[in-house]
Amino acid sequence: MWKLIIILVLVIYLLNKISIVLFRAFGRPPAPPPPFSRPQDGNIHANPNGRPGSKRGDIKGGEYVDYEEVK
């Protein structure tokens, strides 16, 4: 019984390692990192909404949801 368990664990381990090597060899190449541009003269641009390209007026009010506090 122990031999069967050890053999199954070894087979699963080897299949995992072989699949990693095959995916690296035949998979698509990793995407290059986006270019980093440093601001001129130490100036920075901070977006208060946290989303690039969004304007402050884009966010509309939502629906009020009543809730009960559970203790």
Residue frames as qw, qx, qy, qz and C-alpha x, y, z in Angstrom:
[[0.000, 0.886, 0.464, 0.000, 0.00, 0.00, 0.00],
 [0.301, -0.807, 0.098, 0.499, 2.81, 2.43, 0.90],
 [0.444, -0.114, 0.587, 0.667, 4.60, 1.66, -2.36],
 [0.225, 0.638, 0.641, 0.362, 1.50, 2.65, -4.33],
 [0.144, -0.945, -0.235, 0.175, 1.17, 5.95, -2.46],
 [0.412, -0.609, 0.329, 0.592, 4.85, 6.78, -2.93],
 [0.409, 0.148, 0.667, 0.605, 4.70, 5.93, -6.63],
 [0.124, 0.805, 0.545, 0.198, 1.58, 8.08, -7.13],
 [0.246, -0.904, -0.034, 0.349, 3.17, 11.03, -5.35],
 [0.442, -0.386, 0.497, 0.639, 6.32, 10.70, -7.46],
 [0.345, 0.415, 0.684, 0.491, 4.32, 10.46, -10.70],
 [0.002, 0.921, 0.390, 0.014, 2.27, 13.55, -9.81],
 [0.359, -0.779, 0.169, 0.486, 5.44, 15.46, -8.87],
 [0.444, -0.140, 0.607, 0.643, 7.18, 14.50, -12.12],
 [0.255, 0.638, 0.636, 0.351, 4.13, 15.39, -14.23],
 [0.134, -0.945, -0.204, 0.216, 4.01, 18.78, -12.51],
 [0.382, -0.622, 0.366, 0.578, 7.67, 19.49, -13.24],
 [0.412, 0.143, 0.700, 0.566, 7.40, 18.28, -16.85],
 [0.166, 0.801, 0.551, 0.165, 4.31, 20.42, -17.47],
 [0.209, -0.893, -0.003, 0.399, 6.08, 23.50, -16.09],
 [0.395, -0.369, 0.552, 0.635, 9.01, 22.95, -18.46],
 [0.327, 0.395, 0.733, 0.447, 6.70, 22.37, -21.45],
 [0.050, 0.906, 0.418, -0.045, 4.60, 25.47, -20.74],
 [0.262, -0.791, 0.199, 0.516, 7.74, 27.58, -20.49],
 [0.394, -0.179, 0.671, 0.602, 9.14, 26.14, -23.71],
 [0.142, 0.357, 0.753, 0.534, 5.99, 26.26, -25.86],
 [0.042, -0.785, -0.543, 0.295, 3.87, 28.89, -24.11],
 [0.295, 0.862, 0.142, 0.388, 3.62, 32.47, -25.23],
 [0.500, 0.184, -0.341, 0.774, 6.46, 34.72, -24.14],
 [0.256, -0.651, -0.517, 0.494, 5.83, 36.91, -21.10],
 [0.196, 0.904, 0.259, 0.279, 4.64, 40.43, -21.78],
 [0.470, 0.255, -0.256, 0.805, 7.28, 43.12, -21.39],
 [0.237, -0.588, -0.522, 0.570, 6.80, 45.42, -18.43],
 [0.213, 0.911, 0.314, 0.161, 5.18, 48.78, -19.17],
 [0.494, 0.408, -0.158, 0.751, 7.65, 51.61, -19.70],
 [0.423, -0.716, -0.383, 0.401, 8.29, 53.72, -16.63],
 [0.319, 0.629, 0.068, 0.705, 8.59, 57.45, -17.14],
 [0.421, -0.414, -0.436, 0.679, 9.87, 59.61, -14.34],
 [0.083, 0.938, 0.336, 0.014, 8.16, 63.03, -13.98],
 [0.483, 0.551, -0.084, 0.675, 10.25, 66.04, -14.95],
 [0.050, 0.527, -0.318, 0.786, 11.84, 68.13, -12.19],
 [0.078, -0.043, -0.835, 0.544, 10.34, 66.02, -9.39],
 [0.517, 0.003, 0.031, -0.855, 6.74, 66.93, -10.26],
 [0.117, 0.114, 0.986, -0.042, 4.18, 64.24, -9.63],
 [0.484, -0.134, -0.326, -0.801, 0.62, 63.71, -10.81],
 [0.113, 0.082, 0.912, -0.385, -1.79, 62.19, -8.32],
 [0.395, -0.290, -0.575, -0.656, -5.27, 61.09, -9.40],
 [0.345, -0.245, 0.536, -0.731, -7.65, 61.53, -6.43],
 [0.854, 0.025, 0.003, -0.520, -10.03, 58.82, -7.69],
 [0.573, -0.363, 0.733, 0.050, -7.33, 56.21, -8.08],
 [0.738, 0.398, 0.530, 0.128, -8.37, 55.40, -11.65],
 [0.311, -0.257, 0.381, 0.832, -6.29, 56.68, -14.55],
 [0.001, -0.177, -0.580, -0.795, -8.10, 59.02, -16.90],
 [0.194, -0.660, -0.724, -0.054, -11.25, 59.39, -14.81],
 [0.005, -0.479, 0.038, -0.877, -12.69, 62.75, -13.93],
 [0.051, 0.027, 0.698, -0.713, -14.13, 63.71, -10.58],
 [0.539, 0.157, 0.107, -0.821, -17.62, 64.22, -12.03],
 [0.463, 0.135, -0.798, -0.362, -17.81, 60.67, -13.45],
 [0.170, -0.143, -0.920, 0.324, -19.02, 59.12, -10.20],
 [0.439, -0.413, -0.285, -0.746, -22.75, 59.30, -9.71],
 [0.412, -0.303, 0.592, -0.623, -24.54, 58.79, -6.41],
 [0.261, -0.027, -0.955, -0.135, -25.80, 55.32, -5.63],
 [0.600, -0.484, -0.429, -0.471, -28.94, 53.95, -4.06],
 [0.274, -0.498, 0.579, -0.584, -29.26, 54.17, -0.28],
 [0.678, -0.105, -0.721, -0.092, -29.38, 50.74, 1.33],
 [0.553, -0.616, 0.232, -0.510, -30.87, 50.51, 4.80],
 [0.609, 0.157, -0.753, 0.196, -29.18, 48.06, 7.15],
 [0.711, -0.657, -0.046, -0.246, -29.57, 46.73, 10.65],
 [0.090, 0.655, -0.689, 0.299, -26.65, 46.49, 13.02],
 [0.902, -0.177, -0.383, -0.084, -26.06, 42.95, 14.28],
 [0.264, -0.744, 0.514, -0.335, -24.53, 42.55, 17.70]]
